[in-house]
């Protein structure tokens, strides 16, 4: 009961697939009725697609959903989660009672899929992200693992309005991802009205073809046509395939099918039983089909051998930008484990990730100027612990991908994001290129570790620590060259600050990072002002104990200085850390307002975070 060379199926198999599709409909309707919330309409339009995918086309081990050689599935339209859960009820991994507890706090099947469930590869929520993640999975499978597994992504028609979808389409075509199939479920209706292209499947086809994809338009409720289309996709080399399926929302539900204003609405309880009986009357068999087993041909993966092979190659007083130190550390890290990969968005000669590309060209992915897709691809590459991923671009550009970064946090995936050119020290390029909100952004991400190294030695340690830290990590690097202030033997620990200057006579604690730490340390020592200077190293987690201890030793006086806006920056983090301590005052020096184009030294002065302003603030708090 499988496809032969001409993709012909016997009538018995086709009937079983249709019956499975109808059982998936029934599961979805019952589950959403039980919790009185959810999206049965989107589930019903995709029922035949899901039945054919999981019970005919895809190869995977039912008893081991996380097996690395399994075909991968991404549900980009995450609100159709019940149909995915219904599949695994049919497979046998979820029981009916769990599905009927959909969207309950004590139950793993949530409103949108998350990797809390073993068969979910990636969390989905905000529409338009799934195809980029699928691209990362497909790229990893084809170029890193050189495996037979394929990747399937189910998308809604309305989400194709998102630009990130077309970024992903361009990426997949450029890299010839012939192991990737995107399924557009063109069901005509969106949340509040008709989809922009309604049922004009020819327009979807023309657009996908223009992006270099192999395309098939198919009746999405015809299981035989779906089987043929998925089989044809396997015959195409060097091109990804887009399967454009014409379907109807709420398919199979009398008086509701293809009707507006039913999005996100379960069937009324008074009607549900009748609807289920109507669909059951069309089921002719009680059989299911066993998925084909995966082809076990991927390489053995180990991410455990990450260690520092030699101390950082810097001497005290050497002058080097932390962004360049990042590139050198990354290239060095690449030699310690062959699963370290780097993505960049056409800024590799500025972020210095080009150093990694030079030494490890096969593990560098240029995502070009498409930052949202770049983070999605990185998330796909990192899924299931397949790779150690570093993503480089200007810190100001990371904000464009905050949606994707949030998804990475929900997935609890380990992914490392590096933002260079932070703050006004960017200089003449102007305010649009200056990251002044990035610390706030990443501090708000759950379980995110935020590194802000102040010299080349600290930067190399940040890279190695990020590689072995679970969850999202952000490393903030600077454009100007700064002096090396730590010896190569210095040890760094996440959440442990460095006190780089201290004496028994200290009257103020000054906390800075990056370029502002150098402003503070250099000028204050020349002025002979007795202050304690702290380098936080990580802004999250912040070393509150060292800060509080130092503040108490310096009369409860703290001055923070940062190349960042007040909101969400170092000053606010310090204020939160000492908020329960009596008699500690914090004076914050921050960038205020929108800067202008100018030389970095002039901008530090104009924005009130130069050495002169630090000295004035220190003297002011001493006098109070």
C-alpha positions as CSV (number, residue, x, y, z in Angstrom):
1,X,0.0,0.0,0.0
2,X,2.5,2.6,-1.1
3,X,3.4,4.6,-4.1
4,X,4.8,2.9,-7.1
5,X,6.9,4.6,-9.8
6,X,3.9,6.4,-11.4
7,X,2.5,7.4,-8.0
8,X,-0.5,5.2,-8.4
9,X,-2.4,4.1,-5.2
10,X,-4.9,1.4,-4.7
11,X,-8.4,2.3,-3.8
12,X,-8.2,0.7,-0.4
13,X,-5.3,2.9,0.7
14,X,-7.0,6.0,-0.6
15,X,-10.1,5.2,1.4
16,X,-8.1,4.6,4.6
17,X,-6.3,8.0,4.1
18,X,-9.7,9.7,3.7
19,X,-11.0,8.0,6.8
20,X,-8.0,9.1,8.8
21,X,-8.6,12.6,7.6
22,X,-12.2,12.5,8.8
23,X,-11.1,11.1,12.2
24,X,-8.6,14.0,12.5
25,X,-11.5,16.4,11.9
26,X,-13.6,14.7,14.6
27,X,-10.6,14.8,17.1
28,X,-10.2,18.6,16.4
29,X,-13.9,19.4,16.8
30,X,-14.2,17.4,20.0
31,X,-11.0,18.9,21.5
32,X,-12.0,22.5,20.8
33,X,-15.5,21.9,22.0
34,X,-14.2,20.4,25.3
35,X,-12.2,23.6,26.1
36,X,-14.7,25.9,24.3
37,X,-11.8,27.7,22.5
38,X,-9.6,27.1,19.5
39,X,-9.6,26.9,15.8
40,X,-11.4,23.9,14.4
41,X,-11.9,25.6,11.0
42,X,-8.2,25.7,10.2
43,X,-7.9,22.1,11.3
44,X,-10.6,20.9,9.1
45,X,-9.2,22.5,6.0
46,X,-5.9,20.7,6.5
47,X,-7.2,17.3,7.5
48,X,-6.4,15.5,4.2
49,X,-3.0,17.2,4.0
50,X,-2.1,16.0,7.5
51,X,-3.4,12.5,6.9
52,X,-1.4,12.1,3.7
53,X,1.7,13.6,5.2
54,X,1.8,11.6,8.4
55,X,0.4,8.3,7.2
56,X,1.7,8.1,3.7
57,X,4.5,10.5,2.7
58,X,6.7,11.2,5.7
59,X,9.2,8.7,7.1
60,X,9.6,8.7,10.8
61,X,9.7,6.4,13.9
62,X,6.4,6.5,15.7
63,X,7.9,5.4,19.0
64,X,10.8,7.9,18.7
65,X,9.5,11.3,17.5
66,X,12.9,12.9,18.3
67,X,15.0,10.5,16.2
68,X,17.5,12.6,14.2
69,X,16.8,10.8,11.0
70,X,13.0,11.4,11.1
71,X,11.4,13.6,8.4
72,X,10.6,17.0,10.1
73,X,7.3,18.8,10.2
74,X,6.7,22.4,11.0
75,X,3.2,23.7,11.7
76,X,3.7,27.4,10.8
77,X,0.0,28.2,11.3
78,X,0.3,27.3,15.0
79,X,-3.4,28.0,15.8
80,X,-4.2,24.7,14.0
81,X,-2.5,22.9,16.8
82,X,-5.4,20.4,17.4
83,X,-4.9,18.8,14.0
84,X,-1.3,18.1,14.9
85,X,-2.3,16.7,18.3
86,X,-5.0,14.6,16.5
87,X,-2.3,13.0,14.3
88,X,-0.5,11.8,17.3
89,X,-3.7,10.5,18.9
90,X,-4.0,8.4,15.7
91,X,-0.3,7.4,15.9
92,X,-0.8,6.4,19.6
93,X,1.4,8.9,21.4
94,X,-1.4,11.0,22.9
95,X,-4.5,9.6,24.5
96,X,-8.0,11.0,23.8
97,X,-8.3,12.3,27.4
98,X,-5.2,14.5,26.9
99,X,-6.6,15.9,23.8
100,X,-9.8,16.7,25.5
101,X,-7.8,18.7,28.1
102,X,-6.5,20.9,25.3
103,X,-5.4,24.4,26.5
104,X,-5.5,23.4,30.2
105,X,-2.5,24.4,32.4
106,X,-1.9,20.8,33.6
107,X,-1.9,19.4,30.0
108,X,1.0,19.5,27.5
109,X,-1.2,20.1,24.4
110,X,-1.2,23.9,24.5
111,X,-3.1,26.4,22.4
112,X,-0.1,26.6,20.0
113,X,2.5,23.9,19.8
114,X,5.7,24.0,21.9
115,X,8.6,21.5,22.2
116,X,7.2,20.5,25.5
117,X,5.8,17.7,23.4
118,X,8.4,15.4,21.9
119,X,7.0,15.5,18.4
120,X,7.0,19.3,18.2
121,X,10.2,20.5,16.6
122,X,9.6,24.2,17.1
123,X,7.1,26.5,18.9
124,X,4.8,28.4,16.6
125,X,2.8,31.4,17.3
126,X,3.1,34.7,15.4
127,X,2.5,33.8,11.8
128,X,5.1,33.8,9.1
129,X,8.0,32.2,11.0
130,X,7.6,28.5,10.2
131,X,9.1,28.4,6.7
132,X,12.3,30.1,7.9
133,X,12.7,27.5,10.6
134,X,12.0,24.8,8.1
135,X,14.8,26.2,5.9
136,X,17.2,25.9,8.8
137,X,16.2,22.3,9.4
138,X,16.5,21.5,5.6
139,X,19.9,23.3,5.3
140,X,21.3,21.3,8.3
141,X,19.9,18.0,6.9
142,X,21.3,18.6,3.4
143,X,24.6,20.3,4.0
144,X,25.8,19.4,7.5
145,X,24.2,16.0,8.1
146,X,24.1,14.9,4.4
147,X,21.0,12.9,5.4
148,X,17.9,11.6,3.6
149,X,15.4,13.2,5.9
150,X,13.0,15.8,4.4
151,X,11.3,18.8,5.9
152,X,7.6,19.7,5.5
153,X,6.1,23.0,6.5
154,X,2.3,23.6,6.6
155,X,1.4,27.3,6.2
156,X,-1.8,29.3,6.0
157,X,-2.6,31.4,3.0
158,X,-3.1,34.6,5.1
159,X,0.4,34.3,6.7
160,X,2.0,34.6,3.2
161,X,1.4,38.4,3.6
162,X,4.3,38.4,6.0
163,X,7.6,39.5,4.5
164,X,9.5,36.8,6.4
165,X,7.8,34.2,4.3
166,X,9.2,35.6,1.1
167,X,12.6,36.0,2.8
168,X,12.5,32.3,3.4
169,X,11.3,31.5,-0.1
170,X,14.3,33.3,-1.5
171,X,16.7,31.6,1.0
172,X,15.5,28.1,0.1
173,X,15.8,28.7,-3.6
174,X,19.2,30.2,-3.3
175,X,20.5,27.2,-1.4
176,X,18.7,24.6,-3.6
177,X,16.9,23.0,-0.7
178,X,15.3,20.2,-2.6
179,X,14.6,18.4,0.7
180,X,12.1,21.1,1.7
181,X,8.3,21.1,0.9
182,X,6.2,24.1,1.8
183,X,2.4,23.4,1.8
184,X,0.2,26.5,1.4
185,X,-3.3,25.6,2.8
186,X,-5.3,28.1,0.7
187,X,-8.6,27.9,2.5
188,X,-9.9,31.3,1.3
189,X,-10.7,32.8,4.7
190,X,-8.6,34.7,7.3
191,X,-9.4,35.8,10.8
192,X,-11.6,38.7,10.0
193,X,-12.5,38.2,6.3
194,X,-11.3,36.7,3.1
195,X,-7.6,36.2,2.4
196,X,-6.0,38.7,0.1
197,X,-5.7,36.3,-2.8
198,X,-8.9,34.4,-1.9
199,X,-8.8,31.1,-3.9
200,X,-6.6,32.4,-6.8
201,X,-4.1,29.5,-6.5
202,X,-2.5,30.5,-9.8
203,X,-1.2,33.7,-8.3
204,X,0.5,31.7,-5.4
205,X,1.9,29.4,-8.1
206,X,3.3,32.3,-10.2
207,X,4.8,34.0,-7.1
208,X,6.5,30.8,-5.9
209,X,7.8,30.0,-9.4
210,X,9.2,33.6,-9.6
211,X,11.2,32.8,-6.4
212,X,12.7,29.7,-8.1
213,X,10.5,27.0,-6.5
214,X,9.1,23.9,-8.1
215,X,5.3,24.2,-7.7
216,X,2.2,22.0,-7.7
217,X,-1.4,23.2,-7.5
218,X,-3.7,20.6,-6.0
219,X,-7.1,20.0,-4.6
220,X,-6.3,19.9,-0.9
221,X,-9.2,17.6,-0.1
222,X,-8.3,15.0,-2.7
223,X,-6.0,12.4,-1.0
224,X,-4.9,10.8,-4.2
225,X,-3.9,14.2,-5.7
226,X,-2.0,15.0,-2.6
227,X,-0.1,11.7,-2.6
228,X,0.9,12.3,-6.3
229,X,2.0,15.9,-5.6
230,X,4.2,14.9,-2.6
231,X,5.7,12.0,-4.7
232,X,6.5,14.4,-7.5
233,X,8.3,16.6,-5.1
234,X,10.8,13.8,-4.4
235,X,11.7,13.6,-8.1
236,X,12.8,17.2,-8.3
237,X,16.5,18.0,-7.6
238,X,18.1,21.4,-6.7
239,X,14.7,23.1,-6.1
240,X,12.4,23.3,-3.1
241,X,8.8,22.4,-3.7
242,X,5.7,24.5,-3.0
243,X,2.5,22.5,-2.8
244,X,-0.5,25.0,-3.2
245,X,-3.5,23.2,-1.9
246,X,-7.0,24.7,-2.5
247,X,-9.1,23.9,0.5
248,X,-12.1,25.2,2.4
249,X,-12.2,26.3,6.0
250,X,-14.3,24.2,8.2
251,X,-14.4,21.5,5.5
252,X,-17.0,18.8,6.2
253,X,-19.1,20.9,8.7
254,X,-22.6,21.6,7.3
255,X,-23.6,25.3,7.1
256,X,-20.2,26.4,8.4
257,X,-17.9,25.2,5.6
258,X,-16.4,28.3,3.8
259,X,-18.5,30.7,5.9
260,X,-17.1,33.9,7.4
261,X,-16.9,34.8,11.1
262,X,-16.1,31.3,12.3
263,X,-12.3,31.8,12.9
264,X,-11.3,30.8,16.4
265,X,-14.7,29.6,17.3
266,X,-15.4,26.0,18.3
267,X,-18.6,24.4,17.3
268,X,-21.5,25.0,19.7
269,X,-22.1,22.1,22.0
270,X,-25.7,21.7,20.9
271,X,-24.4,21.1,17.4
272,X,-21.2,19.3,18.0
273,X,-22.6,15.8,18.4
274,X,-24.7,16.1,15.2
275,X,-21.6,17.3,13.3
276,X,-19.5,14.4,14.6
277,X,-22.2,11.9,13.6
278,X,-22.4,13.4,10.1
279,X,-18.6,13.0,9.6
280,X,-18.6,9.6,11.1
281,X,-21.2,8.5,8.6
282,X,-18.6,9.0,5.9
283,X,-16.0,6.8,7.5
284,X,-15.9,3.4,5.8
285,X,-12.9,1.7,7.6
286,X,-11.5,1.5,11.1
287,X,-8.0,1.1,9.9
288,X,-4.9,3.3,10.0
289,X,-1.6,3.1,8.1
290,X,1.9,2.6,9.5
291,X,4.3,5.4,8.5
292,X,7.4,4.4,6.6
293,X,10.5,4.2,8.9
294,X,13.1,6.8,8.6
295,X,16.3,6.2,6.7
296,X,19.1,6.2,9.2
297,X,22.0,7.8,7.4
298,X,22.8,11.0,9.3
299,X,26.2,11.6,10.9
300,X,26.8,11.1,14.6
301,X,26.5,14.3,16.5
302,X,28.3,15.5,19.6
303,X,28.2,18.9,21.1
304,X,30.1,18.1,24.2
305,X,33.6,18.8,23.2
306,X,33.6,22.6,23.6
307,X,36.6,23.7,25.6
308,X,39.2,26.4,25.5
309,X,42.2,25.0,23.6
310,X,44.5,27.9,24.6
311,X,44.4,31.2,26.5
312,X,43.3,34.3,24.7
313,X,46.2,35.6,22.6
314,X,46.3,39.2,24.0
315,X,48.6,41.1,26.3
316,X,47.7,43.9,28.7
317,X,47.6,47.2,26.8
318,X,46.9,45.6,23.3
319,X,44.3,47.7,21.5
320,X,41.6,45.8,19.7
321,X,37.8,46.2,19.2
322,X,35.6,43.6,20.9
323,X,33.9,43.0,17.6
324,X,37.2,41.8,16.1
325,X,38.0,39.8,19.2
326,X,34.6,38.1,18.7
327,X,35.6,37.1,15.1
328,X,38.9,35.7,16.2
329,X,37.3,33.8,19.1
330,X,34.7,32.3,16.8
331,X,37.2,31.1,14.3
332,X,39.1,29.5,17.2
333,X,36.0,27.9,18.6
334,X,35.2,26.4,15.2
335,X,38.3,24.2,15.6
336,X,37.1,22.6,18.8
337,X,33.8,21.3,17.5
338,X,32.7,20.7,13.9
339,X,29.0,21.4,14.8
340,X,29.7,25.1,15.4
341,X,28.1,27.1,12.7
342,X,27.8,30.9,12.0
343,X,25.1,32.9,10.2
344,X,25.5,36.5,9.1
345,X,23.3,39.0,7.3
346,X,25.8,40.4,4.8
347,X,27.7,42.2,7.6
348,X,30.5,39.6,8.0
349,X,33.3,42.1,7.2
350,X,32.0,44.4,10.0
351,X,31.0,41.9,12.6
352,X,34.3,40.0,11.8
353,X,32.4,36.7,11.4
354,X,34.3,36.6,8.1
355,X,37.2,35.2,10.1
356,X,35.1,32.1,10.8
357,X,34.1,31.8,7.2
358,X,37.7,32.0,6.1
359,X,38.7,29.0,8.3
360,X,35.4,27.0,8.2
361,X,33.7,28.0,4.9
362,X,31.4,24.9,4.9
363,X,29.9,26.0,8.2
364,X,29.1,29.6,7.4
365,X,25.7,30.6,6.1
366,X,25.2,34.0,4.6
367,X,21.5,34.9,5.0
368,X,22.0,38.3,3.3
369,X,19.9,41.3,4.3
370,X,17.0,39.3,5.8
371,X,17.4,39.5,9.5
372,X,14.0,38.0,10.5
373,X,14.7,34.9,8.3
374,X,18.3,34.7,9.5
375,X,17.1,34.2,13.1
376,X,14.4,31.7,12.0
377,X,17.0,29.7,10.0
378,X,19.3,29.7,13.0
379,X,16.5,28.4,15.2
380,X,15.9,25.6,12.6
381,X,19.6,24.7,12.5
382,X,19.7,24.5,16.3
383,X,16.5,22.5,16.7
384,X,17.0,19.2,18.5
385,X,20.5,20.2,19.5
386,X,21.8,19.6,16.0
387,X,24.3,22.5,15.9
388,X,26.0,25.2,18.0
389,X,24.7,28.4,16.4
390,X,26.1,31.9,16.4
391,X,24.2,34.7,14.6
392,X,26.0,37.9,13.8
393,X,24.8,41.3,12.7
394,X,24.7,44.9,13.9
395,X,23.0,45.1,17.3
396,X,20.6,47.7,16.0
397,X,19.3,45.2,13.4
398,X,18.5,42.5,15.9
399,X,15.4,44.4,16.9
400,X,13.8,43.5,13.5
401,X,13.9,39.9,14.5
402,X,12.5,40.2,18.1
403,X,9.5,38.1,17.2
404,X,11.8,35.3,16.1
405,X,14.0,35.7,19.2
406,X,10.9,35.4,21.4
407,X,10.0,32.1,19.6
408,X,13.5,30.8,20.4
409,X,12.9,31.6,24.0
410,X,9.6,29.8,24.0
411,X,11.4,26.8,22.4
412,X,14.1,27.0,25.0
413,X,16.5,26.5,22.2
414,X,20.2,27.3,22.6
415,X,21.0,30.0,20.1
416,X,23.7,32.8,20.4
417,X,23.1,36.2,19.0
418,X,25.9,38.7,18.6
419,X,25.2,42.4,18.1
420,X,28.1,44.6,17.1
421,X,28.2,48.4,16.6
422,X,26.3,49.1,19.8
423,X,25.6,52.6,21.2
424,X,26.7,56.1,20.1
425,X,30.3,54.9,19.8
426,X,29.2,53.8,16.3
427,X,29.9,57.4,15.4
428,X,29.3,59.0,12.0
429,X,26.9,56.4,10.7
430,X,24.2,58.0,12.7
431,X,21.4,57.1,15.1
432,X,19.7,54.5,12.8
433,X,22.8,52.3,13.1
434,X,23.2,52.7,16.9
435,X,21.9,50.0,19.1
436,X,20.5,51.9,22.2
437,X,17.7,49.6,23.0
438,X,19.3,46.1,22.6
439,X,20.1,45.5,26.3
440,X,16.4,46.2,27.1
441,X,15.3,43.9,24.4
442,X,17.4,40.9,25.5
443,X,17.0,41.5,29.2
444,X,13.3,41.0,28.6
445,X,13.7,37.6,27.0
446,X,13.1,34.8,29.5
447,X,16.2,32.8,30.5
448,X,18.4,34.9,28.2
449,X,22.0,35.4,29.2
450,X,23.3,38.9,28.2
451,X,27.1,39.3,27.9
452,X,28.7,42.8,27.6
453,X,32.5,42.2,27.4
454,X,34.7,45.2,27.9
455,X,37.9,43.9,26.3
456,X,39.2,41.2,23.9
457,X,40.0,38.7,26.7
458,X,36.5,39.0,28.1
459,X,35.0,38.7,24.6
460,X,36.7,35.4,24.0
461,X,35.5,34.0,27.3
462,X,32.0,35.3,26.5
463,X,32.0,33.3,23.2
464,X,33.1,30.1,24.9
465,X,30.6,30.5,27.7
466,X,27.8,31.2,25.3
467,X,28.6,28.0,23.4
468,X,28.0,25.9,26.5
469,X,25.1,27.8,28.0
470,X,21.5,26.6,27.4
471,X,18.9,29.0,26.1
472,X,19.3,32.3,24.2
473,X,22.6,34.2,24.7
474,X,23.3,37.8,23.5
475,X,26.9,39.2,23.2
476,X,27.1,42.9,22.8
477,X,30.3,44.0,21.0
478,X,31.6,47.5,20.2
479,X,33.1,49.2,17.1
480,X,35.9,51.3,18.6
481,X,39.3,49.8,19.5
482,X,39.8,49.6,23.2
483,X,42.7,48.5,25.4
484,X,43.1,45.0,26.8
485,X,42.6,45.3,30.6
486,X,42.7,41.6,31.6
487,X,45.5,39.1,31.5
488,X,45.1,36.0,29.4
489,X,44.9,33.9,32.6
490,X,41.8,35.8,33.9
491,X,38.9,33.5,34.5
492,X,35.3,34.6,33.7
493,X,32.0,33.2,35.1
494,X,28.5,34.0,34.1
495,X,26.9,36.2,36.7
496,X,30.2,37.2,38.3
497,X,31.4,40.8,37.9
498,X,35.0,42.0,37.9
499,X,36.1,44.7,40.3
500,X,38.9,46.2,38.3
501,X,39.9,49.0,40.7
502,X,39.4,49.2,44.5
503,X,40.9,50.6,47.7
504,X,39.9,51.0,51.3
505,X,39.4,54.8,50.6
506,X,36.9,54.3,47.8
507,X,33.9,56.7,48.2
508,X,31.8,55.8,45.1
509,X,31.2,52.6,43.1
510,X,31.3,53.2,39.3
511,X,29.7,50.6,37.1
512,X,30.3,50.6,33.3
513,X,30.7,48.2,30.4
514,X,32.2,48.3,27.0
515,X,33.5,51.7,26.0
516,X,32.1,53.5,29.1
517,X,34.2,51.2,31.4
518,X,37.3,52.4,29.7
519,X,36.1,56.0,30.0
520,X,35.6,55.5,33.7
521,X,38.7,53.5,34.5
522,X,41.2,55.7,32.5
523,X,40.2,59.2,33.6
524,X,39.4,58.4,37.2
525,X,42.8,56.9,37.8
526,X,44.5,60.0,36.3
527,X,42.4,62.3,38.4
528,X,43.4,60.5,41.6
529,X,39.7,60.1,42.6
530,X,39.3,57.2,44.9
531,X,36.5,55.1,43.4
532,X,35.7,51.5,43.0
533,X,35.2,50.4,39.4
534,X,33.1,47.4,38.4
535,X,32.8,45.6,35.1
536,X,29.6,43.5,35.2
537,X,30.6,41.2,32.3
538,X,27.0,39.8,32.2
539,X,24.1,42.2,32.5
540,X,21.8,39.3,32.9
541,X,22.3,37.6,35.3
542,X,23.8,40.6,37.1
543,X,26.2,40.1,40.0
544,X,24.0,41.8,42.6
545,X,26.1,40.5,45.5
546,X,29.3,42.2,44.3
547,X,27.5,45.4,43.5
548,X,25.7,45.6,46.9
549,X,28.9,44.7,48.8
550,X,30.9,47.4,46.9
551,X,28.1,50.0,47.4
552,X,28.1,49.4,51.1
553,X,31.9,49.8,51.2
554,X,31.7,53.1,49.3
555,X,29.1,54.9,51.4
556,X,26.1,53.6,49.5
557,X,27.0,55.6,46.4
558,X,26.7,54.1,42.9
559,X,27.2,55.8,39.5
560,X,26.3,53.7,36.4
561,X,27.4,54.8,33.0
562,X,26.3,53.1,29.7
563,X,26.2,53.6,26.0
564,X,22.4,52.8,26.0
565,X,19.1,54.4,26.7
566,X,17.9,54.5,30.4
567,X,15.0,52.1,29.8
568,X,16.1,48.5,30.3
569,X,19.8,49.2,30.5
570,X,22.6,48.7,33.1
571,X,21.3,51.4,35.4
572,X,17.9,50.0,35.6
573,X,19.3,46.5,36.2
574,X,21.5,47.9,39.0
575,X,18.5,49.8,40.5
576,X,16.5,46.6,40.6
577,X,19.4,44.7,42.2
578,X,19.7,47.2,45.1
579,X,16.1,48.1,45.5
580,X,15.7,46.2,48.8
581,X,18.9,47.6,50.2
582,X,18.5,50.7,52.5
583,X,20.7,53.8,52.1
584,X,22.0,53.0,48.5
585,X,21.6,55.7,45.9
586,X,22.2,55.2,42.2
587,X,23.1,57.9,39.7
588,X,22.5,56.9,36.1
589,X,24.5,58.3,33.2
590,X,22.7,57.3,30.0
591,X,22.1,58.4,26.4
592,X,19.2,60.7,26.3
593,X,17.2,61.6,23.2
594,X,18.1,60.6,19.7
595,X,21.8,61.2,18.9
596,X,23.3,62.7,15.7
597,X,26.1,61.7,13.4
598,X,29.5,62.7,14.8
599,X,32.8,61.2,15.9
600,X,32.5,58.7,18.7
601,X,34.4,60.8,21.2
602,X,32.2,63.9,20.5
603,X,29.1,61.8,20.8
604,X,30.1,60.4,24.2
605,X,30.6,64.0,25.3
606,X,27.4,65.3,23.8
607,X,25.3,62.4,25.3
608,X,26.7,62.9,28.8
609,X,28.6,59.6,29.1
610,X,32.2,60.7,28.6
611,X,34.9,60.7,31.2
612,X,34.3,64.3,32.0
613,X,30.6,63.6,32.8
614,X,31.6,60.5,34.9
615,X,34.0,62.6,37.0
616,X,31.4,65.3,37.5
617,X,28.8,62.8,38.6
618,X,31.2,61.1,41.0
619,X,32.1,64.4,42.6
620,X,28.4,65.4,42.8
621,X,27.4,62.2,44.6
622,X,30.4,62.5,47.0
623,X,29.2,66.0,47.9
624,X,25.7,64.9,48.7
